[in-house]
């Protein structure tokens, strides 16, 4: 398998035999981004300009806090919140409430619906804006395209893929959406049955591991071997929703 700079990370992710190669790549990317911005990059004007504009999502704020560089986080937050407060003041200045009606008063509150007010829309946009997420998303699409390119052209990579443990459901969905655009009709005829079989086999494998974990906790099975079930809970969570729930806290090195 001929490796190029753009293919090395993807190939390495598959060689790790993870429950999802794209989860592996995402973890690498977010840890790299956090180490970068909380290293010395937060002192650079161009980086601070980006973090001031985008901010971070709840998940990555938590990772930043756990990382341990409080001063770095404080410096990033000081200028980000200054920009945020300036934007908020503008939103307040131009806010125009809708006309109250009896029908609207009788409606049940449902905050899961799309925001209707300008302030609600502004806040929703902020909630989905994150420097670390953007860092991965910028390269994630390239990983998906690289996967399709290798699948079509590289027999060794196809073998690596066929022997993989499949993907988590969120990343699998993205892979299928990409395949719809990048594969021709003949390629789809062979790709979909193969990837569906890989997913079904491995989702059932993890399900069986979880089921044995449950049965193993019955005293009747206390002397039987755990098999592959000891870490089945975290692997099942990864398969269902992506990520690594059992990962230790990612912290800066002393």
C-alpha positions as CSV (number, residue, x, y, z in Angstrom):
1,X,0.0,0.0,0.0
2,X,1.6,3.2,-1.2
3,X,1.3,5.8,1.6
4,X,1.2,9.6,1.0
5,X,1.1,12.4,3.6
6,X,-2.7,12.7,3.2
7,X,-3.3,8.9,3.5
8,X,-1.0,8.1,6.5
9,X,-3.3,9.2,9.3
10,X,-6.3,7.3,7.8
11,X,-4.3,4.1,7.2
12,X,-2.8,4.3,10.7
13,X,-6.3,4.7,12.2
14,X,-7.5,1.5,10.5
15,X,-4.3,-0.4,11.6
16,X,-5.2,0.4,15.2
17,X,-8.2,-2.0,14.9
18,X,-10.4,0.5,16.8
19,X,-14.2,0.2,17.1
20,X,-14.2,3.2,14.7
21,X,-11.2,4.6,12.8
22,X,-12.9,8.0,12.5
23,X,-13.3,8.2,16.3
24,X,-9.6,7.6,16.6
25,X,-8.9,10.4,14.1
26,X,-11.3,12.7,15.9
27,X,-9.6,12.1,19.3
28,X,-6.2,12.7,17.8
29,X,-7.3,16.0,16.1
30,X,-9.1,17.4,19.2
31,X,-6.1,16.6,21.5
32,X,-3.8,18.2,19.0
33,X,-5.9,21.3,18.8
34,X,-6.2,21.7,22.6
35,X,-2.5,21.2,23.1
36,X,-1.8,23.8,20.4
37,X,-4.1,26.6,21.7
38,X,-3.3,26.0,25.3
39,X,0.4,25.6,24.6
40,X,1.7,29.0,23.5
41,X,-0.6,29.6,20.5
42,X,-3.1,31.5,22.5
43,X,-0.5,34.4,22.7
44,X,-0.5,34.7,18.9
45,X,-2.8,37.4,17.5
46,X,-4.1,35.4,14.6
47,X,-5.1,32.4,16.8
48,X,-6.7,34.6,19.4
49,X,-8.7,36.3,16.6
50,X,-10.0,32.9,15.6
51,X,-10.9,31.8,19.2
52,X,-12.5,35.2,19.9
53,X,-14.7,34.7,16.9
54,X,-15.7,31.1,17.2
55,X,-15.4,30.3,21.0
56,X,-15.9,26.7,22.0
57,X,-18.6,24.1,22.5
58,X,-19.6,22.8,26.0
59,X,-17.6,19.5,25.5
60,X,-14.4,21.3,24.5
61,X,-14.7,23.9,27.3
62,X,-14.8,21.0,29.7
63,X,-11.7,19.5,28.0
64,X,-9.9,22.9,28.2
65,X,-10.7,23.1,31.9
66,X,-9.5,19.6,32.5
67,X,-6.3,20.2,30.5
68,X,-5.0,22.3,33.3
69,X,-3.7,25.5,31.9
70,X,-6.0,27.9,33.8
71,X,-4.1,31.0,32.8
72,X,-4.2,30.1,29.1
73,X,-7.9,29.5,29.3
74,X,-8.4,32.8,31.2
75,X,-6.5,34.7,28.5
76,X,-8.6,33.1,25.8
77,X,-11.8,33.8,27.6
78,X,-11.0,37.4,28.5
79,X,-10.9,38.5,24.9
80,X,-13.6,36.1,23.7
81,X,-16.0,37.3,26.3
82,X,-15.2,40.9,25.4
83,X,-16.2,40.2,21.8
84,X,-19.2,38.2,23.0
85,X,-20.5,41.1,25.1
86,X,-20.0,43.5,22.3
87,X,-22.1,41.3,20.0
88,X,-24.7,40.8,22.7
89,X,-25.1,44.5,23.2
90,X,-25.7,44.9,19.5
91,X,-28.3,42.1,19.6
92,X,-30.1,43.8,22.5
93,X,-30.0,47.1,20.7
94,X,-31.7,45.7,17.6
95,X,-34.0,43.2,19.3
96,X,-37.7,43.5,18.3
97,X,-40.1,41.3,20.2
98,X,-42.9,39.6,18.3
99,X,-46.5,40.5,18.8
100,X,-48.2,38.5,21.6
101,X,-51.3,36.5,20.6
102,X,-53.7,34.4,22.5
103,X,-52.7,31.4,20.4
104,X,-49.0,31.9,21.3
105,X,-49.8,32.1,24.9
106,X,-51.8,28.8,24.8
107,X,-48.9,27.0,23.1
108,X,-46.8,24.5,25.1
109,X,-43.2,25.6,25.6
110,X,-40.9,23.6,23.3
111,X,-37.3,24.9,23.3
112,X,-36.3,22.0,20.9
113,X,-37.9,23.9,18.0
114,X,-35.9,26.2,15.8
115,X,-35.4,29.6,17.5
116,X,-37.8,32.3,16.3
117,X,-36.3,35.4,17.9
118,X,-33.1,37.1,16.7
119,X,-31.5,36.6,20.1
120,X,-32.4,32.9,20.2
121,X,-30.9,32.5,16.7
122,X,-27.7,34.3,17.7
123,X,-27.3,32.1,20.8
124,X,-28.0,28.9,18.8
125,X,-25.3,29.9,16.3
126,X,-22.8,30.5,19.2
127,X,-23.7,27.1,20.7
128,X,-22.7,25.4,17.5
129,X,-19.5,27.4,17.0
130,X,-16.2,25.9,18.3
131,X,-12.6,26.3,17.4
132,X,-11.7,22.7,18.2
133,X,-14.8,21.2,16.4
134,X,-13.9,23.3,13.4
135,X,-10.3,22.0,13.4
136,X,-11.5,18.4,13.1
137,X,-14.4,19.2,10.7
138,X,-11.9,20.9,8.3
139,X,-9.9,17.7,8.0
140,X,-12.7,15.2,8.5
141,X,-14.3,15.8,5.1
142,X,-10.8,15.2,3.5
143,X,-10.5,11.9,5.5
144,X,-13.9,10.7,4.1
145,X,-12.8,11.6,0.6
146,X,-9.5,9.9,1.1
147,X,-11.2,6.8,2.3
148,X,-13.3,6.7,-0.9
149,X,-10.3,7.3,-3.0
150,X,-8.3,4.5,-1.3
151,X,-11.3,2.1,-1.4
152,X,-11.6,2.6,-5.2
153,X,-7.8,2.4,-6.0
154,X,-5.9,0.4,-3.3
155,X,-6.5,-3.3,-2.9
156,X,-4.4,-3.4,0.3
157,X,-6.5,-0.7,1.9
158,X,-9.7,-2.5,0.9
159,X,-8.4,-5.6,2.7
160,X,-7.6,-3.5,5.8
161,X,-11.2,-2.0,5.6
162,X,-12.8,-5.5,5.2
163,X,-10.9,-6.7,8.3
164,X,-11.9,-3.7,10.4
165,X,-14.4,-3.5,13.2
166,X,-16.7,-1.1,11.4
167,X,-17.6,2.3,12.6
168,X,-19.7,4.1,15.2
169,X,-23.1,5.0,14.0
170,X,-22.5,8.8,13.6
171,X,-19.4,8.4,11.5
172,X,-20.9,5.5,9.6
173,X,-23.8,7.8,8.6
174,X,-21.3,10.3,7.2
175,X,-19.5,7.6,5.3
176,X,-22.7,6.5,3.6
177,X,-23.5,10.1,2.7
178,X,-20.1,10.5,1.2
179,X,-20.4,7.2,-0.7
180,X,-23.6,8.4,-2.4
181,X,-21.6,11.3,-3.9
182,X,-18.2,9.7,-4.6
183,X,-19.0,6.2,-5.9
184,X,-20.5,5.4,-9.2
185,X,-23.4,3.0,-9.6
186,X,-21.2,-0.1,-10.2
187,X,-19.0,0.8,-7.2
188,X,-22.1,1.2,-5.0
189,X,-23.4,-2.2,-5.9
190,X,-20.3,-3.8,-4.2
191,X,-19.6,-1.2,-1.5
192,X,-23.0,-1.1,0.3
193,X,-23.5,-4.8,0.8
194,X,-19.9,-5.1,2.1
195,X,-20.0,-2.2,4.5
196,X,-23.5,-3.2,5.7
197,X,-22.2,-6.7,6.5
198,X,-19.2,-5.3,8.3
199,X,-21.4,-3.0,10.4
200,X,-24.0,-5.6,11.2
201,X,-21.4,-8.2,12.2
202,X,-19.6,-5.8,14.5
203,X,-22.6,-4.2,16.0
204,X,-23.9,-7.7,16.9
205,X,-20.4,-8.6,18.2
206,X,-20.5,-5.7,20.7
207,X,-24.1,-6.4,21.6
208,X,-23.2,-10.0,22.5
209,X,-20.2,-8.7,24.6
210,X,-22.6,-6.4,26.5
211,X,-25.1,-9.2,27.0
212,X,-22.4,-11.5,28.4
213,X,-21.2,-8.6,30.7
214,X,-24.8,-8.5,32.1
215,X,-25.0,-12.3,32.5
216,X,-21.5,-12.5,34.0
217,X,-22.7,-10.4,36.9
218,X,-25.2,-13.2,37.8
219,X,-23.8,-15.3,40.5
220,X,-24.5,-18.4,38.5
221,X,-21.8,-17.3,36.0
222,X,-19.3,-16.0,38.5
223,X,-16.7,-18.7,37.7
224,X,-17.0,-18.4,33.9
225,X,-14.5,-16.3,32.0
226,X,-15.3,-12.7,31.1
227,X,-14.2,-13.1,27.5
228,X,-14.3,-9.8,25.6
229,X,-16.9,-8.3,27.8
230,X,-14.9,-6.4,30.4
231,X,-14.7,-3.2,28.4
232,X,-17.9,-3.8,26.4
233,X,-19.9,-1.0,28.1
234,X,-17.6,1.8,26.8
235,X,-17.3,0.1,23.4
236,X,-21.0,-0.1,23.1
237,X,-21.4,3.6,24.0
238,X,-18.8,4.4,21.3
239,X,-20.6,2.3,18.7
240,X,-23.9,4.0,19.5
241,X,-22.8,7.7,19.8
242,X,-19.1,8.0,19.0
243,X,-16.2,9.0,21.2
244,X,-14.3,7.3,24.1
245,X,-16.3,7.5,27.4
246,X,-13.6,5.6,29.3
247,X,-10.7,7.8,28.3
248,X,-8.7,9.3,31.1
249,X,-8.8,13.1,31.4
250,X,-6.6,14.7,28.7
251,X,-4.1,16.9,30.6
252,X,-1.0,18.9,29.8
253,X,2.2,17.1,30.6
254,X,4.0,18.4,33.7
